[in-house]
Amino acid sequence: MPTPSPRRDRRFWLAALALVAVGALLRLLAARGDLWLDEIWSLQLAGVAGSVAGVFTALHHDNNHYLNTVWLLWCGPAAGPLLYRAVSVASGAVMLAALAARPLGLDRGQTLAALLLNAVSPLLVVLQSEARGYGLAMACAVAGALCLGRLLDEPRPGRAAAFAAIAVAGLLAHLTFLFALTAFAAWSAVALLSRRDFRSRTLACFAVAFAFPGLALGALWALDLRVLKVGGGPEFERVAVLRQLLRETLGLQSGFGELAGALFLAAALFEVARLIRARRAEWAFYLTVLVLAPTLVILGSHAEYQAPRYFSVAMPFLLVLVGSVLARLWDSGWLGRGGAALLLAVFLVGSARELFGLVALGRGHYREAVAYLIQNSPPDDPTIGSDHDFRNPMLLAYFARQLAGGDVLQYEPQAQWTTHAPRWFIRHDPSETPDTRDFSLGGVGHYHLERQFPFYGGISGWHWLVYRRADSGSAPGR
């Protein structure tokens, strides 16, 4: 006898709720630990802004993610990491809940597969557990897809207003939400043209849905974007950025492990092709958000800096496509079920490794490193140098203010190294296996590694390697 529909619904919602809870818990666990550079930088910008109006008119900086900066301003300079990151953690739970509501025409199996992948994807967990705007932008993109799908099913003013509000919030979360907004427009255009639904009520609803985000974007341009300054970062190679984006999204290892990424991409393309054959307008959304919009940014941007997080708003939808294929394979027989299980195992094992490191090590142990320097610096030479005169001093100053005795530390910029080098040297390294060799500094000092303060090895944070000048004697606390 077939299982009654109410029981199937109950099982689906119990499974969906469990996956939402797992994803929320992972984000909460990952939100512990020290703030890293970009979060501290954002906190400083909030202090410079001074008011909500100043967030939009006084900063003109790409590290100003408007809604996140407003939140940091409200929290103040003395709050803890969990409070600073609370909006991102909540946005992760909201995004997963929106997926559970089956946007983009997903069935039950596809929804559960997409929920699982989105809940444990290392990239999504990282970005939805730090005090930045990317996590909220992803949540708005998924919620926007849910609202737009219902608006296309039945145009109503209330649904149009809800979509417009979510889209405006997405733009204020982070401007990379434009990837999703452009894809929403493509989806709407294809759907309306294929159905030839040009009634005045329908057109009015979609005019409202997209006019308000357009007005918001115009206002941001007038107030801020036309004079925006780019804060900088490591110089990028496009291929390297995209490879890291896929590795972090899918939990893959660099090198040979990346070959599995080709299978996941092929699965996503297969699903898009199926949507095209079925004449479902969602294909336009997926191709725009995953291919067209990022390609235009990569080819048309003159920015000197890029990073995987700039494309993160599209990644929940890549995982939706992969999850849809896995669900279809699972239902296709024993051979398909074996293939789905193998692909899912690759994803889960790799993701577990990344997430264990993130939860255990966080984005760096900077507070511990600064405490070590305070404890082991003699009063006559508490000088510190580093391999980067912007990143490391910002971290050093932030945590030194929070620790007793931190005011005794003296940072010496590289221009001041002449005949006397600083007693301590901090080297930051974002690689999984940092170089720990001793080194000589410009002929003025030889440095020996004292301590290594690690991080999880992903896209946020870095190792701090603390060296001591060889002729300065043993550290007092050792």
Phi and psi in degrees as a GROMACS rama.xvg file:
@    title "Ramachandran Plot"
@    xaxis  label "Phi"
@    yaxis  label "Psi"
@TYPE xy
-62.1555  149.293  PRO-2
-68.3854  132.677  THR-3
-60.4515  145.559  PRO-4
-57.2551  -42.9447  SER-5
-58.2903  -35.4864  PRO-6
-68.8661  -41.0219  ARG-7
-61.3267  -43.0263  ARG-8
-61.0783  -42.4925  ASP-9
-64.1426  -42.9474  ARG-10
-64.9165  -40.5253  ARG-11
-60.8036  -48.7574  PHE-12
-69.0005  -32.5904  TRP-13
-65.5669  -43.8436  LEU-14
-64.7898  -42.6428  ALA-15
-63.4603  -43.258  ALA-16
-62.5749  -39.7855  LEU-17
-62.8218  -41.4816  ALA-18
-69.0237  -38.6942  LEU-19
-61.1787  -41.6057  VAL-20
-65.4726  -41.3614  ALA-21
-61.8774  -46.5597  VAL-22
-62.1776  -41.8375  GLY-23
-65.0765  -39.8093  ALA-24
-64.7836  -43.5168  LEU-25
-60.1097  -41.164  LEU-26
-68.2521  -36.9727  ARG-27
-66.68  -43.3344  LEU-28
-63.412  -38.8052  LEU-29
-73.1362  -16.9102  ALA-30
-81.2805  -3.73222  ALA-31
-79.3665  171.573  ARG-32
91.8334  178.042  GLY-33
-65.7904  145.922  ASP-34
-65.6314  151.521  LEU-35
-111.97  -176.995  TRP-36
-51.7283  -53.4722  LEU-37
-62.2361  -34.3874  ASP-38
-70.5223  -42.9918  GLU-39
-64.4895  -39.3369  ILE-40
-61.3797  -44.0582  TRP-41
-62.2313  -39.8819  SER-42
-64.1265  -39.4393  LEU-43
-65.8362  -40.1836  GLN-44
-63.3672  -37.2933  LEU-45
-60.1026  -39.4122  ALA-46
-66.0647  -37.5538  GLY-47
-66.3311  -40.7711  VAL-48
-60.0271  -46.1661  ALA-49
78.9516  -23.9471  GLY-50
-155.617  166.797  SER-51
-62.0659  -41.512  VAL-52
-61.3449  -38.0386  ALA-53
-65.6864  -27.8899  GLY-54
-58.3498  -34.1285  VAL-55
-97.1733  -17.2242  PHE-56
-122.204  -14.5263  THR-57
-110.814  -17.0103  ALA-58
-97.3057  -53.9885  LEU-59
53.005  51.5558  HIS-60
-136.542  139.438  HIS-61
-71.5257  -12.7868  ASP-62
-84.496  0.749249  ASN-63
-90.9398  97.2228  ASN-64
-93.912  106.687  HIS-65
-48.3941  -57.8209  TYR-66
-65.3869  -37.0892  LEU-67
-65.1419  -40.6059  ASN-68
-65.4921  -40.0876  THR-69
-60.0834  -42.0693  VAL-70
-63.6253  -44.7784  TRP-71
-63.746  -37.7126  LEU-72
-61.3025  -42.8572  LEU-73
-66.5696  -38.5189  TRP-74
-67.1808  -34.6082  CYS-75
87.3033  171.989  GLY-76
-78.9069  -9.37179  PRO-77
-111.317  10.6922  ALA-78
-76.2536  169.798  ALA-79
-94.2214  167.723  GLY-80
-56.7722  -39.2512  PRO-81
-64.3129  -38.0397  LEU-82
-70.0639  -43.1599  LEU-83
-58.4954  -35.2651  TYR-84
-95.3161  4.34466  ARG-85
-62.3797  -40.1522  ALA-86
-63.2472  -40.8411  VAL-87
-66.6613  -42.3736  SER-88
-62.4882  -44.4682  VAL-89
-63.5884  -37.1192  ALA-90
-64.5165  -34.076  SER-91
-63.3495  -42.506  GLY-92
-65.3196  -39.7744  ALA-93
-64.4209  -41.9788  VAL-94
-61.2071  -44.3063  MET-95
-66.6212  -38.1321  LEU-96
-64.0239  -38.323  ALA-97
-65.3636  -36.4014  ALA-98
-65.3027  -37.498  LEU-99
-63.8931  -23.7218  ALA-100
-79.6335  5.65836  ALA-101
63.9161  62.2117  ARG-102
-73.8898  168.642  PRO-103
58.6109  27.002  LEU-104
70.3017  26.0574  GLY-105
-73.2027  146.22  LEU-106
-90.1704  -176.871  ASP-107
-61.442  -48.1082  ARG-108
-63.4711  -43.2363  GLY-109
-63.925  -38.5421  GLN-110
-63.8396  -44.9383  THR-111
-65.5312  -39.3989  LEU-112
-64.9683  -44.4725  ALA-113
-63.7556  -38.877  ALA-114
-61.903  -44.5686  LEU-115
-60.7664  -48.1874  LEU-116
-64.0667  -43.1863  LEU-117
-70.2334  -32.1177  ASN-118
-66.2566  -35.5613  ALA-119
-114.89  3.96919  VAL-120
-60.3239  124.372  SER-121
-57.2187  -41.7297  PRO-122
-60.5763  -45.9897  LEU-123
-67.5894  -39.4265  LEU-124
-63.9573  -41.5638  VAL-125
-62.5044  -51.7247  VAL-126
-73.4087  -23.7513  LEU-127
-97.0957  24.4012  GLN-128
-139.623  19.5456  SER-129
-134.024  158.043  GLU-130
-79.049  70.2412  ALA-131
-141.321  178.76  ARG-132
-96.7219  -6.58843  GLY-133
-65.8069  -41.2545  TYR-134
-62.3526  -42.9821  GLY-135
-66.7216  -37.187  LEU-136
-61.9415  -40.2743  ALA-137
-63.8597  -42.3156  MET-138
-62.4455  -41.7041  ALA-139
-65.5339  -35.1739  CYS-140
-64.3526  -44.9658  ALA-141
-68.7209  -43.5833  VAL-142
-63.6748  -36.207  ALA-143
-64.6378  -38.1324  GLY-144
-63.2703  -39.2825  ALA-145
-63.347  -46.985  LEU-146
-65.8565  -42.1913  CYS-147
-67.0819  -37.6713  LEU-148
-59.7348  -41.4453  GLY-149
-72.1643  -33.3134  ARG-150
-65.6698  -37.8714  LEU-151
-69.069  -33.9575  LEU-152
-65.5125  -42.9033  ASP-153
-152.157  99.2314  GLU-154
-61.7895  121.65  PRO-155
-138.578  145.544  ARG-156
-57.9385  -39.0768  PRO-157
-62.9716  -40.7961  GLY-158
-67.5161  -38.308  ARG-159
-63.217  -42.3342  ALA-160
-65.5178  -39.5722  ALA-161
-63.5529  -43.8077  ALA-162
-62.1678  -44.0595  PHE-163
-60.6104  -42.0504  ALA-164
-63.5742  -42.4826  ALA-165
-65.4177  -40.8343  ILE-166
-65.201  -40.73  ALA-167
-63.3876  -43.122  VAL-168
-61.2687  -39.0528  ALA-169
-61.556  -42.9297  GLY-170
-64.5439  -37.4348  LEU-171
-74.9388  -21.8872  LEU-172
-72.3453  -51.4199  ALA-173
-165.789  142.68  HIS-174
-69.299  -15.0205  LEU-175
-66.8224  -9.0909  THR-176
-59.8376  -17.9173  PHE-177
-57.1937  -30.9393  LEU-178
-54.9341  -50.2069  PHE-179
-69.0323  -41.2013  ALA-180
-62.9651  -41.4595  LEU-181
-62.2828  -41.0187  THR-182
-67.8919  -35.7947  ALA-183
-61.7424  -40.709  PHE-184
-64.2875  -41.3394  ALA-185
-64.6885  -43.0686  ALA-186
-60.2008  -46.4169  TRP-187
-62.254  -43.5004  SER-188
-63.2484  -46.1344  ALA-189
-64.1865  -42.3011  VAL-190
-64.7179  -45.2483  ALA-191
-69.5989  -38.6729  LEU-192
-68.6527  -37.6974  LEU-193
-69.7351  -29.3642  SER-194
-96.4016  -8.60332  ARG-195
50.8273  44.8534  ARG-196
-94.5845  87.9435  ASP-197
-114.643  29.5099  PHE-198
-65.7599  150.706  ARG-199
-60.7988  -37.9275  SER-200
-64.0992  -42.666  ARG-201
-62.6434  -48.1033  THR-202
-64.3474  -36.0408  LEU-203
-65.1461  -40.4077  ALA-204
-62.1154  -43.8744  CYS-205
-74.5445  -27.8255  PHE-206
-63.4669  -43.1815  ALA-207
-64.7626  -43.3492  VAL-208
-58.917  -39.1121  ALA-209
-103.71  -16.7671  PHE-210
-68.3327  -43.2554  ALA-211
-66.321  -43.7237  PHE-212
-60.3294  -36.9318  PRO-213
-63.5102  -42.4546  GLY-214
-64.4731  -39.5283  LEU-215
-62.5945  -41.4719  ALA-216
-64.9147  -40.6814  LEU-217
-62.4705  -40.1237  GLY-218
-65.2225  -40.9599  ALA-219
-63.2595  -37.4621  LEU-220
-63.193  -45.6386  TRP-221
-65.7483  -38.9165  ALA-222
-84.0197  -31.7675  LEU-223
-142.166  -51.0784  ASP-224
-65.3487  -31.0926  LEU-225
-68.4534  -18.4478  ARG-226
-120.835  23.4104  VAL-227
-67.3108  140.04  LEU-228
-110.013  140.049  LYS-229
-91.3528  126.42  VAL-230
-71.2762  -25.1658  GLY-231
102.686  179.543  GLY-232
164.551  -171.471  GLY-233
-68.7392  141.98  PRO-234
-63.6509  146.621  GLU-235
-118.606  154.562  PHE-236
-113.832  128.436  GLU-237
-55.9078  -44.9419  ARG-238
-63.742  -41.1679  VAL-239
-64.2488  -39.3218  ALA-240
-63.4493  -45.3966  VAL-241
-67.8245  -36.7517  LEU-242
-63.5459  -43.8922  ARG-243
-66.8269  -36.0916  GLN-244
-58.6158  -46.4111  LEU-245
-68.8648  -40.0553  LEU-246
-60.1407  -47.1782  ARG-247
-71.3966  -32.2791  GLU-248
-71.7531  -40.3963  THR-249
-102.962  2.17389  LEU-250
68.9031  33.5074  GLY-251
-93.7793  153.436  LEU-252
-87.5693  150.396  GLN-253
-68.6741  157.327  SER-254
82.9169  -127.212  GLY-255
-60.6571  -33.769  PHE-256
-62.4038  -22.5288  GLY-257
-71.0494  -15.924  GLU-258
-61.315  -30.3231  LEU-259
-63.1743  -25.9751  ALA-260
-60.7112  -31.943  GLY-261
-63.7134  -36.5827  ALA-262
-66.59  -41.0058  LEU-263
-66.6512  -40.4311  PHE-264
-65.7635  -39.6128  LEU-265
-62.69  -39.4891  ALA-266
-61.9219  -42.1849  ALA-267
-64.5477  -43.1688  ALA-268
-65.0305  -36.8325  LEU-269
-60.904  -41.5776  PHE-270
-67.7898  -39.0661  GLU-271
-63.0666  -42.2795  VAL-272
-61.7646  -38.0583  ALA-273
-63.5619  -40.0859  ARG-274
-64.8097  -38.1275  LEU-275
-64.6814  -44.8801  ILE-276
-62.7901  -35.3392  ARG-277
-80.4887  -1.82798  ALA-278
57.9502  41.6664  ARG-279
-99.1904  127.314  ARG-280
-65.217  -13.435  ALA-281
-60.4241  -22.3488  GLU-282
-56.8161  -36.925  TRP-283
-64.7534  -37.8944  ALA-284
-63.5244  -51.2181  PHE-285
-61.8305  -45.839  TYR-286
-64.1654  -35.9469  LEU-287
-72.098  -48.2046  THR-288
-71.7645  -30.9511  VAL-289
-96.9826  -25.611  LEU-290
-122.244  -60.2049  VAL-291
-64.7151  -54.4504  LEU-292
-61.9202  -48.5235  ALA-293
-61.6687  -36.7125  PRO-294
-63.2523  -42.8635  THR-295
-62.2039  -38.8099  LEU-296
-66.9755  -44.4301  VAL-297
-64.7651  -44.358  ILE-298
-80.3158  -31.5994  LEU-299
-96.7043  -12.4915  GLY-300
-78.6008  139.548  SER-301
-104.333  11.3695  HIS-302
-67.4318  144.873  ALA-303
-83.8776  -11.7067  GLU-304
-129.114  141.661  TYR-305
-145.037  165.889  GLN-306
-158.476  155.905  ALA-307
-55.9823  -34.0965  PRO-308
-63.2191  -22.134  ARG-309
-66.657  -18.7626  TYR-310
-110.222  10.4929  PHE-311
-68.2856  -25.8182  SER-312
-63.0257  -21.4483  VAL-313
-87.4632  -16.2026  ALA-314
-68.6509  -33.5068  MET-315
-57.0633  -31.1981  PRO-316
-80.878  -29.3683  PHE-317
-61.7908  -42.4945  LEU-318
-68.4896  -31.7282  LEU-319
-62.3556  -44.7973  VAL-320
-62.9014  -45.787  LEU-321
-62.0979  -43.433  VAL-322
-62.0553  -36.8336  GLY-323
-62.5563  -42.4258  SER-324
-66.8532  -42.1494  VAL-325
-60.7406  -40.1736  LEU-326
-64.8322  -40.1632  ALA-327
-66.228  -41.7481  ARG-328
-61.5432  -41.5911  LEU-329
-60.9877  -34.3419  TRP-330
-89.2723  0.645486  ASP-331
-94.7248  -0.439754  SER-332
125.892  178.423  GLY-333
-64.9709  -36.1521  TRP-334
-67.7685  -45.9084  LEU-335
-63.7525  -38.58  GLY-336
-63.0613  -37.1103  ARG-337
-65.2146  -42.2152  GLY-338
-63.8829  -42.2978  GLY-339
-63.1832  -41.7414  ALA-340
-63.6895  -38.4605  ALA-341
-66.4384  -47.3302  LEU-342
-62.7341  -40.9094  LEU-343
-66.4048  -36.7175  LEU-344
-64.6011  -42.0469  ALA-345
-58.2664  -45.3826  VAL-346
-64.8207  -48.0471  PHE-347
-68.7438  -39.8846  LEU-348
-65.4484  -46.4445  VAL-349
-64.1434  -41.9643  GLY-350
-65.5968  -39.6881  SER-351
-60.8265  -40.0463  ALA-352
-62.1548  -46.3984  ARG-353
-65.1052  -43.2072  GLU-354
-69.3845  -34.4597  LEU-355
-62.5617  -44.0904  PHE-356
-63.4604  -40.6596  GLY-357
-63.1743  -46.2479  LEU-358
-68.8753  -38.1179  VAL-359
-77.6252  -40.2248  ALA-360
-109.128  -21.7346  LEU-361
67.2508  -159.294  GLY-362
-92.1682  9.56397  ARG-363
140.003  159.437  GLY-364
-115.044  59.6866  HIS-365
-72.6056  -39.7248  TYR-366
-60.4637  -44.5048  ARG-367
-62.0989  -38.9625  GLU-368
-66.0168  -42.9028  ALA-369
-65.6904  -39.5216  VAL-370
-60.9219  -38.9952  ALA-371
-63.2509  -42.5924  TYR-372
-65.1858  -40.1211  LEU-373
-62.6685  -45.6739  ILE-374
-66.6054  -32.675  GLN-375
-109.045  11.017  ASN-376
-96.7278  125.893  SER-377
-72.8153  151.713  PRO-378
-58.9039  -28.8094  PRO-379
-84.507  -9.17186  ASP-380
-154.253  71.1371  ASP-381
-93.8388  33.4447  PRO-382
-83.6227  145.521  THR-383
-135.916  133.353  ILE-384
-120.782  175.778  GLY-385
-159.714  175.988  SER-386
-87.983  1.46661  ASP-387
-151.078  118  HIS-388
-82.8861  3.34206  ASP-389
-111.762  -53.7555  PHE-390
-65.8864  -54.3185  ARG-391
-66.2978  -42.9685  ASN-392
-61.6597  -33.3866  PRO-393
-64.0108  -45.2404  MET-394
-64.928  -44.0538  LEU-395
-59.8225  -46.6516  LEU-396
-67.382  -39.0701  ALA-397
-62.8014  -47.1552  TYR-398
-80.4223  -27.9488  PHE-399
-64.1692  -34.0735  ALA-400
-66.2853  -22.6987  ARG-401
-92.5671  -6.56367  GLN-402
-117  142.179  LEU-403
-63.0529  132.669  ALA-404
84.0914  0.987226  GLY-405
-65.8125  -22.2426  GLY-406
-71.2769  -11.3168  ASP-407
-80.1829  -20.1359  VAL-408
-69.9028  141.102  LEU-409
-125.869  117.489  GLN-410
-88.6109  132.703  TYR-411
-112.149  112.875  GLU-412
-61.0958  159.595  PRO-413
-60.7118  -29.984  GLN-414
-65.5885  -18.9112  ALA-415
-90.4769  -3.96237  GLN-416
-79.7725  106.528  TRP-417
-119.513  -102.595  THR-418
-86.8534  -12.0496  THR-419
-127.791  122.343  HIS-420
-95.6688  156.101  ALA-421
-63.1699  154.477  PRO-422
-63.8458  -43.2717  ARG-423
-109.881  151  TRP-424
-136.346  126.942  PHE-425
-105.335  126.513  ILE-426
-118.026  128.653  ARG-427
-101.195  140.62  HIS-428
-145.567  115.696  ASP-429
-87.3996  0.625582  PRO-430
-77.2489  161.884  SER-431
-69.5206  -32.7563  GLU-432
-123.99  87.4787  THR-433
-68.3667  152.957  PRO-434
-77.2142  118.978  ASP-435
-109.162  15.4282  THR-436
-70.6624  149.491  ARG-437
-66.0414  161.27  ASP-438
-154.302  164.025  PHE-439
-106.656  145.422  SER-440
-113.366  98.501  LEU-441
52.8642  29.8151  GLY-442
75.7748  4.86663  GLY-443
-112.446  0.0216501  VAL-444
177.831  146.969  GLY-445
-108.326  137.326  HIS-446
-120.415  137.609  TYR-447
-116.317  136.172  HIS-448
-67.6504  123.572  LEU-449
-96.0818  -51.5833  GLU-450
-145.432  149.998  ARG-451
-118.249  128.221  GLN-452
-113.797  104.346  PHE-453
-86.8992  168.393  PRO-454
-133.389  179.092  PHE-455
-73.3293  -19.2122  TYR-456
99.0811  14.3625  GLY-457
-103.81  -139.95  GLY-458
-90.0046  -8.5433  ILE-459
-124.316  116.942  SER-460
102.788  -174.969  GLY-461
-167.621  165.627  TRP-462
-69.9983  143.604  HIS-463
-110.269  120.149  TRP-464
-106.366  118.417  LEU-465
-102.07  118.336  VAL-466
-109.229  151.326  TYR-467
-117.777  139.291  ARG-468
-63.0713  129.965  ARG-469
-62.0133  -32.2374  ALA-470
-90.1741  11.8748  ASP-471
-95.4654  0.0525452  SER-472
82.4815  168.964  GLY-473
-67.613  145.823  SER-474
-64.6827  137.945  ALA-475
-55.965  -35.7796  PRO-476
-85.2872  -0.259025  GLY-477
